[in-house]
Structures are given as C-alpha cells and as structure tokens.
Amino acid sequence: MAGQSDPQLYIFTAPEVEFLAEDETIEIVPNIRMEALNMICGDFGPFFPQMAAQVPLWLAVALKRRGKCAIRPPEWLSVVRLTQVLEAERESPREFQPLPFHYVEISRLLFDHAHDDIPDEYMVRSLIEDIRDVRFHKVESGLESISGRTHAVKLKNLSAMEVNIVRPFIIRTLQAFYKHDSPQMIPQPEAVGNRRPQVADRGPRRDLRPR
C-alpha cells in the first residue's frame, strides 16, 4: 500500500481508502433464498427474499452486481439529511458536521453500483459534492492559520479521505516550523568543523625494537 511503501508521505491512494471503506456494514434486501456465507471475516446469512440483512459493503456490492439484492441507502444519504448537513456546514465556518468516517467512499460506491436504489440520486450526488467543497474550503482556511507556535492541529469530524489529503501537508509544515524554532536540535556545520577528532585510547604504546 502507498502509505506503507513510502513512510515519508503517510498517504493512501483513493482506491486504497475505498478498499478500507468496504468493510462498513450496510443493509440489503435479498430477492432470492441463499444459505449462509462462511467467510474468514465472519458468517453472513442465511438470506431470505424481502427480509433485510446487514452485510459488509463489499458483499452488498457483489450481490447487487449479480442481481441478487437491493441495497438500502443509509439514513444520512438522503436529500433531507444532506441538506441539513450542508446548511450547518455553511453556518459554522470553523466546525465540521459529524458524518460517517467513510461517507465519501460509501456514497461513491453506491453511486457506481446501486444508483437505482437511491431516491433522488442526482440531488443526493449534488449535495455530496457541495458538502465536500465546503469542508475542503474549511480545511484550507484552517491550514492557513498554522504558525510557528503551532504544536498540534485539531480537526474534529474529518472523514477518511479528508484526513488522507491533509495529513502529509500538516506533518511537513509542523516539522518545518519545529526545525526553524529549535535550531539547537540541528547540528551546526561550523561547530562540527572546529571540533577536533577524538582518538580512541588503545592502551599504553610499546617501544619499537631497533632492527
């Protein structure tokens, strides 16, 4: 994974963050009868037609693509709820409204694989984009306030994708300020150049024998 292969970046790609989001649970309504599925991560089912069940998002997408279920969108993924969130985001320039940690990835997966199960899909999609834009603007405004006296940054209710984007910038910025404000922690070239090399004590010397 990108975040593990390059420790200097501390960042994952969008598909990697989406992969992590696929473990979130969601409700489905099967249209067939199916025996329980015994997976390494747990047992799911048995499934019966028109009886709702909770499954991981990756399994819901797999069943949906095979035409074996419908996916019930979560309560927050509705026009009414998202409109409330958007208004609250705009009214609170320094606060982030609570949303699922993977709301960006969950909504994207549902738009791609279960758009026919989302009422008012186009309006919901537009609201999600507006919320993302407003929240990213807040993040940018917050980062502009970072100064040399900043020792930590607290951004509450950020989503996984938002954290993934701002983490490398914040880390590098704080490291730069720390090095600038703490020069004693950085070796000085002049002091190192004037320092005499130390010779290890190897014990008493022996006189050379005349040949």
KOLFI-413397 format. One record per residue (C-alpha): x, y, z; residue number from 0. Coordinates in steps of 0.2 Angstrom, whole numbers, padded with zeros to 4 digits, m for minus. Example, Ala and Ser with C-alpha at 12.3 -4.5 7.8 and 13.67 -1.06 7.14 Angstrom:
2
+-------+-------+-------+-----+
|    xx |    yy |    zz |   i |
+-------+-------+-------+-----+
|  0062 | m0022 |  0039 |   0 |
|  0068 | m0005 |  0036 |   1 |
+-------+-------+-------+-----+
END
This chain:
211
+-------+-------+-------+-----+
|    xx |    yy |    zz |   i |
+-------+-------+-------+-----+
|  0000 |  0000 |  0000 |   0 |
|  0006 |  0018 | m0004 |   1 |
|  0005 |  0023 |  0014 |   2 |
|  0016 |  0009 |  0020 |   3 |
|  0028 |  0009 |  0005 |   4 |
|  0033 |  0027 |  0007 |   5 |
|  0034 |  0032 |  0025 |   6 |
|  0038 |  0050 |  0021 |   7 |
|  0021 |  0053 |  0013 |   8 |
|  0009 |  0045 |  0025 |   9 |
| m0004 |  0045 |  0012 |  10 |
| m0015 |  0032 |  0003 |  11 |
| m0022 |  0032 | m0014 |  12 |
| m0041 |  0034 | m0017 |  13 |
| m0044 |  0016 | m0021 |  14 |
| m0034 |  0011 | m0005 |  15 |
| m0045 |  0022 |  0006 |  16 |
| m0061 |  0015 | m0004 |  17 |
| m0055 | m0003 |  0000 |  18 |
| m0054 |  0001 |  0018 |  19 |
| m0072 |  0008 |  0017 |  20 |
| m0079 | m0008 |  0010 |  21 |
| m0079 | m0016 |  0027 |  22 |
| m0093 | m0004 |  0033 |  23 |
| m0109 | m0013 |  0036 |  24 |
| m0125 | m0009 |  0026 |  25 |
| m0142 | m0016 |  0024 |  26 |
| m0148 | m0026 |  0009 |  27 |
| m0165 | m0034 |  0004 |  28 |
| m0161 | m0050 | m0005 |  29 |
| m0173 | m0056 | m0019 |  30 |
| m0168 | m0074 | m0018 |  31 |
| m0165 | m0088 | m0004 |  32 |
| m0147 | m0091 |  0000 |  33 |
| m0138 | m0102 |  0013 |  34 |
| m0126 | m0093 |  0025 |  35 |
| m0109 | m0087 |  0018 |  36 |
| m0095 | m0093 |  0029 |  37 |
| m0081 | m0080 |  0027 |  38 |
| m0064 | m0078 |  0035 |  39 |
| m0071 | m0061 |  0042 |  40 |
| m0087 | m0069 |  0048 |  41 |
| m0103 | m0078 |  0044 |  42 |
| m0117 | m0069 |  0034 |  43 |
| m0134 | m0075 |  0031 |  44 |
| m0144 | m0086 |  0028 |  45 |
| m0154 | m0074 |  0016 |  46 |
| m0172 | m0074 |  0013 |  47 |
| m0182 | m0065 |  0000 |  48 |
| m0188 | m0047 |  0006 |  49 |
| m0180 | m0050 |  0023 |  50 |
| m0167 | m0036 |  0027 |  51 |
| m0150 | m0041 |  0032 |  52 |
| m0134 | m0032 |  0037 |  53 |
| m0118 | m0036 |  0027 |  54 |
| m0102 | m0028 |  0023 |  55 |
| m0102 | m0016 |  0009 |  56 |
| m0091 | m0026 | m0002 |  57 |
| m0103 | m0041 | m0001 |  58 |
| m0118 | m0030 | m0004 |  59 |
| m0110 | m0023 | m0020 |  60 |
| m0105 | m0041 | m0025 |  61 |
| m0123 | m0047 | m0023 |  62 |
| m0130 | m0031 | m0031 |  63 |
| m0120 | m0033 | m0047 |  64 |
| m0126 | m0051 | m0048 |  65 |
| m0144 | m0045 | m0047 |  66 |
| m0147 | m0054 | m0030 |  67 |
| m0152 | m0040 | m0019 |  68 |
| m0156 | m0022 | m0017 |  69 |
| m0146 | m0010 | m0006 |  70 |
| m0155 |  0001 |  0006 |  71 |
| m0145 |  0018 |  0007 |  72 |
| m0140 |  0023 |  0025 |  73 |
| m0151 |  0036 |  0033 |  74 |
| m0138 |  0050 |  0031 |  75 |
| m0138 |  0048 |  0012 |  76 |
| m0155 |  0057 |  0009 |  77 |
| m0159 |  0074 |  0002 |  78 |
| m0167 |  0080 |  0019 |  79 |
| m0152 |  0074 |  0029 |  80 |
| m0139 |  0080 |  0017 |  81 |
| m0147 |  0097 |  0015 |  82 |
| m0147 |  0099 |  0034 |  83 |
| m0128 |  0095 |  0035 |  84 |
| m0124 |  0107 |  0020 |  85 |
| m0133 |  0121 |  0029 |  86 |
| m0125 |  0118 |  0045 |  87 |
| m0108 |  0117 |  0037 |  88 |
| m0110 |  0134 |  0029 |  89 |
| m0116 |  0142 |  0045 |  90 |
| m0101 |  0135 |  0055 |  91 |
| m0085 |  0140 |  0047 |  92 |
| m0074 |  0133 |  0060 |  93 |
| m0084 |  0117 |  0064 |  94 |
| m0086 |  0101 |  0054 |  95 |
| m0103 |  0092 |  0055 |  96 |
| m0102 |  0073 |  0060 |  97 |
| m0104 |  0062 |  0045 |  98 |
| m0098 |  0044 |  0043 |  99 |
| m0079 |  0042 |  0043 | 100 |
| m0080 |  0035 |  0025 | 101 |
| m0095 |  0045 |  0019 | 102 |
| m0086 |  0050 |  0003 | 103 |
| m0081 |  0032 | m0002 | 104 |
| m0098 |  0024 |  0003 | 105 |
| m0108 |  0037 | m0007 | 106 |
| m0096 |  0034 | m0022 | 107 |
| m0098 |  0015 | m0021 | 108 |
| m0117 |  0017 | m0020 | 109 |
| m0117 |  0029 | m0035 | 110 |
| m0107 |  0017 | m0045 | 111 |
| m0116 |  0001 | m0041 | 112 |
| m0133 |  0005 | m0033 | 113 |
| m0138 |  0021 | m0041 | 114 |
| m0156 |  0014 | m0044 | 115 |
| m0158 |  0011 | m0026 | 116 |
| m0155 |  0029 | m0021 | 117 |
| m0170 |  0041 | m0021 | 118 |
| m0167 |  0057 | m0030 | 119 |
| m0150 |  0051 | m0035 | 120 |
| m0145 |  0067 | m0044 | 121 |
| m0149 |  0078 | m0030 | 122 |
| m0140 |  0067 | m0017 | 123 |
| m0125 |  0067 | m0028 | 124 |
| m0125 |  0086 | m0030 | 125 |
| m0127 |  0088 | m0011 | 126 |
| m0112 |  0076 | m0008 | 127 |
| m0101 |  0087 | m0019 | 128 |
| m0107 |  0103 | m0011 | 129 |
| m0103 |  0096 |  0006 | 130 |
| m0086 |  0091 |  0001 | 131 |
| m0082 |  0108 | m0007 | 132 |
| m0087 |  0117 |  0009 | 133 |
| m0077 |  0106 |  0020 | 134 |
| m0062 |  0106 |  0010 | 135 |
| m0063 |  0125 |  0010 | 136 |
| m0063 |  0125 |  0029 | 137 |
| m0048 |  0113 |  0029 | 138 |
| m0038 |  0126 |  0018 | 139 |
| m0044 |  0140 |  0029 | 140 |
| m0038 |  0131 |  0044 | 141 |
| m0021 |  0126 |  0037 | 142 |
| m0018 |  0145 |  0033 | 143 |
| m0019 |  0149 |  0052 | 144 |
| m0004 |  0137 |  0056 | 145 |
|  0011 |  0147 |  0063 | 146 |
|  0027 |  0144 |  0070 | 147 |
|  0019 |  0142 |  0088 | 148 |
|  0008 |  0128 |  0082 | 149 |
|  0012 |  0112 |  0090 | 150 |
| m0003 |  0102 |  0086 | 151 |
| m0018 |  0104 |  0074 | 152 |
| m0036 |  0098 |  0079 | 153 |
| m0048 |  0095 |  0066 | 154 |
| m0064 |  0086 |  0073 | 155 |
| m0076 |  0076 |  0062 | 156 |
| m0065 |  0074 |  0047 | 157 |
| m0068 |  0060 |  0035 | 158 |
| m0055 |  0047 |  0030 | 159 |
| m0052 |  0055 |  0013 | 160 |
| m0050 |  0072 |  0020 | 161 |
| m0038 |  0066 |  0033 | 162 |
| m0028 |  0057 |  0020 | 163 |
| m0026 |  0073 |  0009 | 164 |
| m0021 |  0085 |  0023 | 165 |
| m0010 |  0073 |  0034 | 166 |
|  0006 |  0075 |  0023 | 167 |
|  0004 |  0094 |  0022 | 168 |
|  0002 |  0096 |  0041 | 169 |
|  0016 |  0084 |  0045 | 170 |
|  0028 |  0093 |  0034 | 171 |
|  0023 |  0110 |  0039 | 172 |
|  0024 |  0106 |  0058 | 173 |
|  0041 |  0098 |  0055 | 174 |
|  0047 |  0114 |  0046 | 175 |
|  0041 |  0125 |  0060 | 176 |
|  0049 |  0114 |  0073 | 177 |
|  0066 |  0114 |  0064 | 178 |
|  0065 |  0133 |  0062 | 179 |
|  0061 |  0136 |  0080 | 180 |
|  0073 |  0124 |  0088 | 181 |
|  0090 |  0126 |  0079 | 182 |
|  0099 |  0118 |  0093 | 183 |
|  0091 |  0102 |  0088 | 184 |
|  0100 |  0103 |  0071 | 185 |
|  0119 |  0101 |  0070 | 186 |
|  0129 |  0117 |  0066 | 187 |
|  0142 |  0115 |  0052 | 188 |
|  0154 |  0127 |  0060 | 189 |
|  0154 |  0119 |  0077 | 190 |
|  0156 |  0102 |  0068 | 191 |
|  0171 |  0109 |  0058 | 192 |
|  0180 |  0116 |  0073 | 193 |
|  0178 |  0100 |  0083 | 194 |
|  0194 |  0090 |  0085 | 195 |
|  0193 |  0072 |  0081 | 196 |
|  0194 |  0061 |  0096 | 197 |
|  0207 |  0047 |  0096 | 198 |
|  0202 |  0031 |  0104 | 199 |
|  0213 |  0026 |  0119 | 200 |
|  0221 |  0009 |  0114 | 201 |
|  0231 |  0007 |  0130 | 202 |
|  0250 |  0011 |  0133 | 203 |
|  0261 |  0011 |  0117 | 204 |
|  0275 | m0001 |  0115 | 205 |
|  0293 |  0005 |  0110 | 206 |
|  0298 | m0001 |  0093 | 207 |
|  0313 | m0013 |  0094 | 208 |
|  0328 | m0007 |  0085 | 209 |
|  0332 | m0018 |  0070 | 210 |
+-------+-------+-------+-----+
END
